[in-house]
Amino acid sequence: MNDQIPLSGEITPPPAGDLIKESSSSTFIADVVEASRERVVLVDFWAPWCGPCKQLTPMLEKAVHAANGRVALVKINVDENQAVAGQLGVKSIPAVFAFKDGQPVDGFMGALPESEIAEFITRVAGDPVVDRSEEILEAANGALAAEDYQSAAQLFAGMLQSAPTNPDAIGGLARCYLAGGHPDKATETLALADENDADHPAIAGARAALELGGNPELASEVPALQAKVEANENDFQARLDLAIALNASGDREAATDALVEILIRKRDWNEDAARLQLLQFFEAWGQTDEATVSGRRKLSSVLFS
């Protein structure tokens, strides 16, 4: 594995504000009229006291993300921006206008169901873009497995353009940064994940990898820890520390063997610390990684022998 991966510092996923933003009368021209020359912009007129608005706006945001960048959404509070609402003849809310090439081309009032919102977007923005997210994700994970971190990062970041909270893309991009020696950027990327995705395998695995790979100096401790183990074969803490250091050095098989040896000698040592550490390795390496597959076999052979 390469020690240094030249990942560009510019590979960062766009914030959700690239597709969805709040606007006002003073920025309406830039946010809506000018922006609509690049792609269709939906303008959502709402107010904090409006019940139907609270129902419609989340569905609009979801539909805009699902449109894969074909449309953007600009939200305008009518209580604070009565001038622009009056110019467009907004008499009741929620009201949605679609702008294209600098002009309003369509619109609706009231809270529509999700299916009708999707039909509206298709009507104003054209045929839906074919969802290639699974294909892109497969290619990105393939590049990651092949240690082509630059290509993988570009693919994961591209997915985040249209789906800023996609957990697979966030976890994958974080792994790319970590492999490239940028744990700070990996941390920033993981912070983009929705709190409900904390246990998603891609997020949890990337976090585990970050925790395990956060101290590159650990690899230098391998010789000293090996000497401690040779001096006392039942120094289980030294064996566990050795496993962590071996993993930091990239020797996953030896790291697995060190923990399995603890289990063979004293399975319940330190409240099952060796097994738990091994499970953290598997999570960090990924469930389909060769070292994980092999390690699970070794773990099973000990636990069920």
Secondary structure, DSSP 8 states (H G I E B T S, - for coil): --S-----TT-----GGGTEEE--TTTHIIIIIIGGGTSEEEEEEE-TT-HHHHHHHHHHHHHHHHTTTSEEEEEEETTT-HHHHHHTT--SSSEEEEEETTEEEEEEES---HHHHHHHHHHHH-S-----HHHHHHHHHHHHHTT-HHHHHHHHHHHHHH-TT-HHHHHHHHHHHHHTT-HHHHHHHHTTS-GGGTTSHHHHHHHHHHHHTS-GGGGGGHHHHHHHHHH-TT-HHHHHHHHHHHHHHT-HHHHHHHHHHHHHH-TTTTTTHHHHHHHHHHHHH-TTSHHHHHHHHHHHHHHT-
